[in-house]
Amino acid sequence: MAALREEFEAFGCTEVRTYIQSGNVVFDMPGRSPAEADLESALEARFGFAIPVVLRTRAQFRSIVHDAPSGFGQSPDTYHSDVAVLKAPLTSAQAMRAVGVRDGVDEVWPGKGVVYFQRLSARRTESRMSKIAGTPEYRSMTIRNWNTVTTLRTMLDA
């Protein structure tokens, strides 16, 4: 994560912070908005392999949390709650079709540039959430658990 932070700083980002070991980066970029493709090129040049980048502004990230379905993420002992953040041109409707839902286990809601996914913890091995990893749509999203999403939002607001 230190090397990832360094690369973002070399790209011109400031206030670069990372969270856990899964590529979550929070940063400022005074004067311009970086393009996902530009960051992807810089990261591939540095690390030698493709690293998909999905960017959201502070306002967009706040909306992800604010616009979550009522009660989403509020019962972590009962449900595992995740958010799939989508990379354009993938739409919520397309992502929803790629997610298989098992009745009584999974619930899925579309959002603006995201899909909210919740599965019953007691039956999580029956969930179809893991099936999304084998789909073409998976390459155009990043999935984060609700705790990570809310922590990133807090980091953005700090």
C-alpha beads as a LAMMPS data file, in Angstrom:
LAMMPS data file: protein, C-alpha beads

158 atoms
157 bonds

1 atom types
1 bond types

-500.0 500.0 xlo xhi
-500.0 500.0 ylo yhi
-500.0 500.0 zlo zhi

Masses

1 110.0

Atoms # bond

1 1 1 0.000 0.000 0.000
2 1 1 2.969 2.321 0.562
3 1 1 4.012 1.915 -3.079
4 1 1 0.435 2.583 -4.166
5 1 1 0.394 5.766 -2.083
6 1 1 3.712 6.823 -3.605
7 1 1 2.388 6.331 -7.134
8 1 1 -0.682 8.455 -6.467
9 1 1 1.574 11.177 -5.053
10 1 1 3.837 10.963 -8.118
11 1 1 0.715 11.384 -10.250
12 1 1 0.053 14.714 -8.520
13 1 1 -2.416 13.674 -5.856
14 1 1 -2.208 15.157 -2.366
15 1 1 -3.486 14.065 1.034
16 1 1 -3.128 10.461 -0.164
17 1 1 -4.359 7.873 2.325
18 1 1 -4.967 4.168 1.898
19 1 1 -7.284 1.863 3.766
20 1 1 -6.709 -1.858 4.297
21 1 1 -4.831 -3.999 1.810
22 1 1 -7.332 -3.928 -1.045
23 1 1 -6.443 -0.830 -3.031
24 1 1 -8.685 1.728 -1.359
25 1 1 -7.153 5.167 -1.871
26 1 1 -8.534 8.500 -0.695
27 1 1 -6.869 11.613 -2.115
28 1 1 -7.213 15.201 -3.238
29 1 1 -6.188 16.453 -6.647
30 1 1 -6.167 20.227 -6.635
31 1 1 -6.981 21.893 -9.914
32 1 1 -8.046 18.866 -11.913
33 1 1 -9.941 15.623 -11.898
34 1 1 -7.870 12.594 -12.863
35 1 1 -9.127 10.224 -15.519
36 1 1 -9.425 6.572 -14.556
37 1 1 -7.513 5.560 -17.698
38 1 1 -4.605 7.889 -16.859
39 1 1 -4.290 6.452 -13.371
40 1 1 -4.565 2.919 -14.718
41 1 1 -1.710 3.603 -17.163
42 1 1 0.474 5.081 -14.424
43 1 1 -0.200 2.149 -12.105
44 1 1 0.460 -0.427 -14.807
45 1 1 3.754 1.269 -15.681
46 1 1 4.776 1.232 -12.017
47 1 1 3.657 -2.257 -11.046
48 1 1 3.844 -4.141 -14.365
49 1 1 0.244 -5.342 -14.483
50 1 1 -3.176 -3.859 -15.098
51 1 1 -4.936 -2.383 -12.077
52 1 1 -8.513 -1.266 -12.724
53 1 1 -9.359 2.110 -11.210
54 1 1 -12.865 3.174 -10.223
55 1 1 -13.024 6.805 -9.100
56 1 1 -15.719 8.626 -7.173
57 1 1 -15.741 12.223 -6.018
58 1 1 -16.363 13.087 -2.387
59 1 1 -19.941 14.101 -3.250
60 1 1 -20.567 10.894 -5.186
61 1 1 -19.215 8.801 -2.330
62 1 1 -21.405 10.616 0.177
63 1 1 -24.382 9.809 -2.069
64 1 1 -23.485 6.123 -2.094
65 1 1 -23.841 6.063 1.675
66 1 1 -26.779 8.472 1.885
67 1 1 -28.794 6.775 -0.875
68 1 1 -28.415 3.223 0.439
69 1 1 -31.693 1.346 0.884
70 1 1 -33.414 1.915 4.203
71 1 1 -31.728 -0.174 6.910
72 1 1 -28.919 -1.313 4.613
73 1 1 -25.837 -2.287 6.610
74 1 1 -27.614 -1.704 9.914
75 1 1 -27.778 -5.381 10.956
76 1 1 -24.254 -6.748 10.505
77 1 1 -24.972 -9.764 12.709
78 1 1 -27.836 -10.771 10.410
79 1 1 -26.653 -9.663 6.959
80 1 1 -23.412 -9.301 5.060
81 1 1 -23.803 -6.032 3.136
82 1 1 -21.690 -5.022 0.152
83 1 1 -21.635 -2.265 -2.431
84 1 1 -20.492 -2.871 -6.008
85 1 1 -19.142 0.430 -7.326
86 1 1 -19.500 0.401 -11.099
87 1 1 -17.073 1.628 -13.727
88 1 1 -18.671 3.328 -16.738
89 1 1 -20.137 2.316 -19.071
90 1 1 -21.488 -0.512 -16.866
91 1 1 -24.923 0.448 -15.571
92 1 1 -26.771 -0.658 -12.465
93 1 1 -29.291 -2.490 -14.658
94 1 1 -26.530 -4.460 -16.402
95 1 1 -24.829 -5.279 -13.110
96 1 1 -28.135 -6.363 -11.577
97 1 1 -28.642 -8.859 -14.411
98 1 1 -25.175 -10.303 -13.744
99 1 1 -25.925 -10.878 -10.061
100 1 1 -27.793 -14.071 -9.375
101 1 1 -30.180 -13.790 -6.464
102 1 1 -31.196 -16.716 -4.307
103 1 1 -34.636 -16.223 -2.745
104 1 1 -34.505 -16.045 1.024
105 1 1 -30.749 -15.398 0.996
106 1 1 -29.884 -12.486 -1.291
107 1 1 -31.322 -9.025 -1.821
108 1 1 -30.102 -6.579 -4.456
109 1 1 -30.932 -2.910 -5.085
110 1 1 -29.774 -0.644 -7.902
111 1 1 -28.255 2.725 -7.086
112 1 1 -26.635 5.521 -9.023
113 1 1 -23.409 3.938 -10.276
114 1 1 -23.630 1.195 -7.669
115 1 1 -25.446 -1.976 -6.727
116 1 1 -26.244 -2.676 -3.086
117 1 1 -26.053 -6.365 -2.237
118 1 1 -27.083 -8.000 1.021
119 1 1 -27.020 -11.668 1.960
120 1 1 -28.303 -13.487 5.005
121 1 1 -25.249 -14.299 7.145
122 1 1 -26.625 -17.616 8.397
123 1 1 -27.007 -18.801 4.785
124 1 1 -24.131 -16.926 3.120
125 1 1 -22.658 -20.127 1.654
126 1 1 -25.864 -20.394 -0.395
127 1 1 -25.535 -16.846 -1.706
128 1 1 -25.050 -16.260 -5.395
129 1 1 -22.922 -13.162 -4.765
130 1 1 -19.688 -15.044 -5.478
131 1 1 -20.976 -16.026 -8.931
132 1 1 -20.512 -12.448 -10.137
133 1 1 -16.721 -12.897 -10.127
134 1 1 -17.006 -15.128 -13.201
135 1 1 -18.948 -12.610 -15.278
136 1 1 -17.648 -10.051 -17.790
137 1 1 -19.382 -7.336 -15.752
138 1 1 -17.132 -8.056 -12.774
139 1 1 -14.185 -6.441 -14.590
140 1 1 -16.064 -3.143 -14.474
141 1 1 -16.768 -2.977 -10.759
142 1 1 -15.154 -3.072 -7.380
143 1 1 -16.989 -4.603 -4.465
144 1 1 -16.531 -3.332 -0.925
145 1 1 -18.235 -4.365 2.284
146 1 1 -20.419 -1.785 3.984
147 1 1 -17.939 -1.218 6.811
148 1 1 -15.238 -0.322 4.266
149 1 1 -17.623 1.979 2.397
150 1 1 -18.608 3.875 5.525
151 1 1 -14.999 4.067 6.723
152 1 1 -13.896 5.513 3.367
153 1 1 -16.657 8.075 3.590
154 1 1 -15.441 9.053 7.050
155 1 1 -11.895 9.349 5.703
156 1 1 -13.140 11.598 2.890
157 1 1 -14.879 13.835 5.384
158 1 1 -11.853 14.070 7.713

Bonds

1 1 1 2
2 1 2 3
3 1 3 4
4 1 4 5
5 1 5 6
6 1 6 7
7 1 7 8
8 1 8 9
9 1 9 10
10 1 10 11
11 1 11 12
12 1 12 13
13 1 13 14
14 1 14 15
15 1 15 16
16 1 16 17
17 1 17 18
18 1 18 19
19 1 19 20
20 1 20 21
21 1 21 22
22 1 22 23
23 1 23 24
24 1 24 25
25 1 25 26
26 1 26 27
27 1 27 28
28 1 28 29
29 1 29 30
30 1 30 31
31 1 31 32
32 1 32 33
33 1 33 34
34 1 34 35
35 1 35 36
36 1 36 37
37 1 37 38
38 1 38 39
39 1 39 40
40 1 40 41
41 1 41 42
42 1 42 43
43 1 43 44
44 1 44 45
45 1 45 46
46 1 46 47
47 1 47 48
48 1 48 49
49 1 49 50
50 1 50 51
51 1 51 52
52 1 52 53
53 1 53 54
54 1 54 55
55 1 55 56
56 1 56 57
57 1 57 58
58 1 58 59
59 1 59 60
60 1 60 61
61 1 61 62
62 1 62 63
63 1 63 64
64 1 64 65
65 1 65 66
66 1 66 67
67 1 67 68
68 1 68 69
69 1 69 70
70 1 70 71
71 1 71 72
72 1 72 73
73 1 73 74
74 1 74 75
75 1 75 76
76 1 76 77
77 1 77 78
78 1 78 79
79 1 79 80
80 1 80 81
81 1 81 82
82 1 82 83
83 1 83 84
84 1 84 85
85 1 85 86
86 1 86 87
87 1 87 88
88 1 88 89
89 1 89 90
90 1 90 91
91 1 91 92
92 1 92 93
93 1 93 94
94 1 94 95
95 1 95 96
96 1 96 97
97 1 97 98
98 1 98 99
99 1 99 100
100 1 100 101
101 1 101 102
102 1 102 103
103 1 103 104
104 1 104 105
105 1 105 106
106 1 106 107
107 1 107 108
108 1 108 109
109 1 109 110
110 1 110 111
111 1 111 112
112 1 112 113
113 1 113 114
114 1 114 115
115 1 115 116
116 1 116 117
117 1 117 118
118 1 118 119
119 1 119 120
120 1 120 121
121 1 121 122
122 1 122 123
123 1 123 124
124 1 124 125
125 1 125 126
126 1 126 127
127 1 127 128
128 1 128 129
129 1 129 130
130 1 130 131
131 1 131 132
132 1 132 133
133 1 133 134
134 1 134 135
135 1 135 136
136 1 136 137
137 1 137 138
138 1 138 139
139 1 139 140
140 1 140 141
141 1 141 142
142 1 142 143
143 1 143 144
144 1 144 145
145 1 145 146
146 1 146 147
147 1 147 148
148 1 148 149
149 1 149 150
150 1 150 151
151 1 151 152
152 1 152 153
153 1 153 154
154 1 154 155
155 1 155 156
156 1 156 157
157 1 157 158
